[in-house]
Amino acid sequence: MGVKHFRVDDPDSFKLDKIDPDDTSGGPSSKDEARSDSDAVQERLAELQELLFAGHEHSLLVILQGMDTSGKDGTVRHVMRGISPSSMRVVSFKKPTSTELDHDYLWRVHPHVPGKGEIVIFNRSHYEDVLIVRVHDLVPAETWKQRYAQINDFERMLSENGVTILKFFLHIDLEEQRERLQARLDDPTKRWKFQHGDLEERELWGEYQEAYNDALRKTSTNWAPWYVIPANRKWFRDYVIADIIIKTLEKLDMQWPQPDLSKERIK
């Protein structure tokens, strides 16, 4: 599978509405094929995580963004199921607290960046500050427009200090979201996830698509690229994201650390 197939490499010509959320090219041809490879994928991901932790030189930050029901929680649950929790964390950013609002918008983000040897997943992230604040007009336009460059600088600094950054936009369409919201209502075990606010946000679908298009276009960089993952098919979404993480970690050319095995020290 070609990683570049999903990466936003040409921001100037990028258009989100040209990408088909049902597209399954560039990956396994069927759900059965994805499942048959699943054990090997999970085994390799677990091995690379252990190598990352043992080497203690690099860290990985995975950012998940997408519309409601796009599968951020499901991605964490399925892609990372074989990962040891000892060196992995998941951080979800909710509505800012009064203390957080007293600081710049990146103040609450930085403490959660992975340390050496860690994998951290942001389930939503600092990108809400160029998405929801824009759609709901929470700050002036001149404020959120400045944030694209500020985010790029922030992520460049992290990259230059050993943090590998992968950003995934889980791309679903309006009909798929309708079906998933309906499924929440129909299933008593999932009904607790439903909120009336989901319907209110759904009414703003067009505004969010425009905001995401600009965010993906303006903040996909060499040091922190965006990947647009067609996510109408959950099995495809999970396989592709796992594959991209594996290929990215392999490129770090990590080595197992060698202990001091001198006889004097062992005695």
C-alpha positions as CSV (number, residue, x, y, z in Angstrom):
1,M,0.0,0.0,0.0
2,G,1.4,3.4,-0.9
3,V,1.4,5.8,2.1
4,K,1.4,8.8,-0.3
5,H,-2.0,7.7,-1.6
6,F,-3.6,9.2,1.4
7,R,-1.3,12.0,2.3
8,V,-2.0,15.7,1.6
9,D,1.1,16.3,-0.4
10,D,-0.1,19.2,-2.6
11,P,-1.9,21.6,-0.3
12,D,-2.5,24.2,-3.0
13,S,-4.6,21.9,-5.1
14,F,-6.2,19.9,-2.3
15,K,-10.0,19.7,-2.2
16,L,-11.7,17.6,0.5
17,D,-14.9,17.2,-1.6
18,K,-12.9,15.4,-4.3
19,I,-12.0,12.5,-2.0
20,D,-14.6,9.7,-1.9
21,P,-15.2,8.4,1.7
22,D,-16.2,5.1,0.1
23,D,-12.9,4.7,-1.7
24,T,-11.0,1.5,-0.8
25,S,-8.3,1.6,-3.4
26,G,-4.7,1.7,-2.1
27,G,-5.5,-0.9,0.6
28,P,-6.9,-4.4,1.1
29,S,-9.5,-5.3,-1.5
30,S,-12.1,-6.6,1.0
31,K,-13.0,-6.9,4.6
32,D,-12.0,-10.6,4.7
33,E,-8.5,-9.7,3.3
34,A,-8.1,-7.0,5.9
35,R,-9.1,-9.4,8.7
36,S,-6.8,-12.1,7.5
37,D,-3.8,-9.7,7.8
38,S,-5.0,-8.3,11.1
39,D,-2.9,-10.5,13.4
40,A,0.3,-9.9,11.5
41,V,-0.4,-6.2,11.5
42,Q,-1.0,-6.1,15.2
43,E,2.1,-8.2,15.9
44,R,4.3,-5.9,13.9
45,L,2.8,-2.8,15.6
46,A,3.4,-4.2,19.0
47,E,7.0,-5.1,18.1
48,L,7.7,-1.6,16.9
49,Q,6.1,-0.1,20.0
50,E,8.4,-2.1,22.2
51,L,11.4,-1.1,20.1
52,L,10.3,2.6,20.4
53,F,10.0,2.2,24.2
54,A,13.3,0.4,24.6
55,G,15.3,2.7,22.4
56,H,14.0,5.8,24.3
57,E,15.0,8.2,21.5
58,H,11.9,8.8,19.6
59,S,8.2,9.4,20.3
60,L,5.0,9.3,18.3
61,L,2.1,11.6,18.4
62,V,-1.0,10.5,16.5
63,I,-3.8,13.1,16.0
64,L,-7.3,11.9,15.1
65,Q,-9.9,14.4,13.8
66,G,-13.2,13.9,12.1
67,M,-16.9,14.7,12.2
68,D,-19.1,13.1,14.9
69,T,-19.4,9.3,14.4
70,S,-16.3,9.3,12.1
71,G,-14.8,6.6,14.2
72,K,-12.1,8.2,16.4
73,D,-12.9,6.0,19.4
74,G,-13.2,3.0,17.2
75,T,-9.8,3.7,15.6
76,V,-8.1,3.8,19.0
77,R,-9.9,0.6,20.1
78,H,-9.1,-1.5,17.0
79,V,-5.8,-0.2,15.7
80,M,-4.1,0.0,19.2
81,R,-5.6,-3.2,20.7
82,G,-2.3,-5.0,20.7
83,I,-0.3,-2.1,22.2
84,S,1.0,-2.2,25.7
85,P,-0.7,0.5,27.8
86,S,2.6,1.1,29.8
87,S,3.9,3.4,27.1
88,M,0.8,4.6,25.4
89,R,-1.7,7.3,26.3
90,V,-5.0,8.6,24.8
91,V,-5.9,12.2,25.4
92,S,-9.3,13.7,24.6
93,F,-9.6,17.5,24.6
94,K,-13.0,18.8,25.8
95,K,-14.4,22.3,26.1
96,P,-11.6,24.5,27.6
97,T,-11.8,25.2,31.3
98,S,-11.7,28.7,32.7
99,T,-8.0,28.2,33.6
100,E,-7.2,27.0,30.1
101,L,-9.0,30.0,28.6
102,D,-6.7,32.3,30.7
103,H,-3.8,31.0,28.6
104,D,-3.0,30.7,24.9
105,Y,-4.8,27.8,23.2
106,L,-1.8,25.6,22.9
107,W,-1.0,25.9,26.7
108,R,-3.2,22.9,27.6
109,V,-1.8,20.8,24.7
110,H,1.9,20.8,25.3
111,P,1.9,18.9,28.6
112,H,0.3,15.9,26.9
113,V,2.9,15.6,24.1
114,P,4.6,12.2,24.2
115,G,7.9,11.8,26.0
116,K,10.7,9.7,24.7
117,G,9.6,6.1,24.0
118,E,5.9,7.0,24.2
119,I,3.0,6.9,21.8
120,V,0.2,9.4,22.5
121,I,-3.0,9.7,20.6
122,F,-5.0,12.9,20.6
123,N,-8.7,12.1,20.1
124,R,-9.5,15.6,18.9
125,S,-6.8,18.1,19.4
126,H,-5.6,21.7,19.1
127,Y,-7.2,21.7,15.7
128,E,-10.5,22.4,17.3
129,D,-9.2,25.9,17.7
130,V,-9.4,26.4,13.9
131,L,-12.5,24.2,13.5
132,I,-15.3,24.6,16.1
133,V,-14.2,28.1,17.1
134,R,-14.5,29.1,13.4
135,V,-17.8,27.4,12.7
136,H,-19.4,28.7,15.9
137,D,-17.8,32.1,15.6
138,L,-16.2,31.8,19.1
139,V,-13.2,34.1,18.2
140,P,-12.7,36.7,15.5
141,A,-11.7,35.5,12.1
142,E,-8.4,37.3,12.3
143,T,-7.6,35.3,15.4
144,W,-8.2,31.8,14.1
145,K,-6.6,32.6,10.8
146,Q,-3.3,33.3,12.6
147,R,-3.4,29.9,14.2
148,Y,-2.5,27.9,11.1
149,A,1.0,29.3,11.1
150,Q,1.2,29.1,14.9
151,I,0.2,25.4,14.8
152,N,2.8,24.7,12.1
153,D,5.5,26.3,14.2
154,F,4.5,24.4,17.3
155,E,4.5,21.1,15.4
156,R,7.8,21.9,13.8
157,M,9.3,22.5,17.2
158,L,8.0,19.1,18.4
159,S,9.4,17.4,15.3
160,E,12.8,19.0,15.8
161,N,12.9,17.6,19.3
162,G,12.2,13.9,18.4
163,V,8.4,13.8,18.1
164,T,7.1,12.1,15.0
165,I,3.7,13.4,14.2
166,L,0.9,11.7,12.2
167,K,-2.4,13.4,11.6
168,F,-5.4,11.5,10.4
169,F,-8.7,13.0,9.2
170,L,-11.4,10.3,9.2
171,H,-13.5,11.1,6.2
172,I,-17.1,10.0,6.2
173,D,-20.1,11.4,4.2
174,L,-23.4,12.8,5.4
175,E,-25.4,9.6,4.7
176,E,-22.9,7.5,6.6
177,Q,-23.2,9.8,9.6
178,R,-27.0,9.5,9.4
179,E,-26.8,5.8,9.5
180,R,-24.3,5.7,12.5
181,L,-26.4,8.2,14.5
182,Q,-29.5,6.1,13.8
183,A,-27.6,3.0,14.9
184,R,-26.9,4.7,18.2
185,L,-30.6,5.3,18.7
186,D,-31.6,1.8,17.7
187,D,-29.1,-0.1,19.9
188,P,-29.8,0.2,23.6
189,T,-26.1,-0.5,24.4
190,K,-25.1,2.5,22.2
191,R,-27.9,4.9,22.9
192,W,-26.0,6.6,25.7
193,K,-23.6,8.0,23.1
194,F,-26.4,10.0,21.4
195,Q,-26.7,13.6,22.2
196,H,-29.1,16.2,20.7
197,G,-26.0,18.4,20.1
198,D,-25.0,15.8,17.5
199,L,-28.0,16.8,15.4
200,E,-27.3,20.5,15.8
201,E,-23.7,20.0,14.7
202,R,-24.9,18.0,11.7
203,E,-26.8,21.0,10.5
204,L,-23.5,22.7,10.1
205,W,-22.0,19.9,8.0
206,G,-21.1,22.3,5.1
207,E,-19.4,24.8,7.4
208,Y,-17.3,22.1,9.0
209,Q,-16.3,20.6,5.6
210,E,-15.1,24.1,4.6
211,A,-13.2,24.5,7.9
212,Y,-11.6,21.1,7.6
213,N,-10.6,21.7,4.0
214,D,-8.7,24.9,5.0
215,A,-7.1,23.2,8.0
216,L,-5.9,20.2,6.1
217,R,-4.6,22.4,3.3
218,K,-2.8,25.0,5.5
219,T,-1.3,22.6,8.1
220,S,-0.1,19.6,6.1
221,T,3.7,19.9,6.3
222,N,6.7,17.7,5.7
223,W,7.2,17.4,9.5
224,A,3.5,16.9,10.4
225,P,1.6,15.6,7.4
226,W,-2.2,15.1,7.2
227,Y,-3.6,11.8,5.9
228,V,-7.2,11.8,4.7
229,I,-8.6,8.3,5.3
230,P,-11.8,7.3,3.6
231,A,-13.7,6.0,6.6
232,N,-17.1,4.9,5.5
233,R,-15.7,1.4,5.7
234,K,-14.4,0.8,9.3
235,W,-12.2,-2.2,8.3
236,F,-10.5,-0.1,5.7
237,R,-10.0,2.8,8.0
238,D,-8.4,0.7,10.7
239,Y,-6.1,-1.2,8.3
240,V,-4.8,1.8,6.5
241,I,-4.1,3.8,9.7
242,A,-2.2,0.8,11.2
243,D,-0.2,0.4,8.0
244,I,0.8,4.1,7.9
245,I,1.9,4.0,11.6
246,I,3.9,0.8,10.9
247,K,5.7,2.3,7.9
248,T,6.4,5.5,9.7
249,L,7.9,3.8,12.7
250,E,10.0,1.5,10.4
251,K,11.5,4.6,8.7
252,L,12.9,5.7,12.1
253,D,15.4,2.8,11.7
254,M,15.3,2.1,15.4
255,Q,17.8,-0.3,17.0
256,W,17.6,-2.4,20.1
257,P,19.8,-0.9,22.8
258,Q,22.8,-2.9,23.8
259,P,23.4,-3.4,27.5
260,D,26.9,-3.5,29.1
261,L,27.8,-7.2,29.1
262,S,31.3,-6.8,30.4
263,K,32.2,-9.6,32.8
264,E,33.3,-7.1,35.5
265,R,29.9,-5.4,35.5
266,I,27.9,-8.7,35.5
267,K,29.9,-10.0,38.4
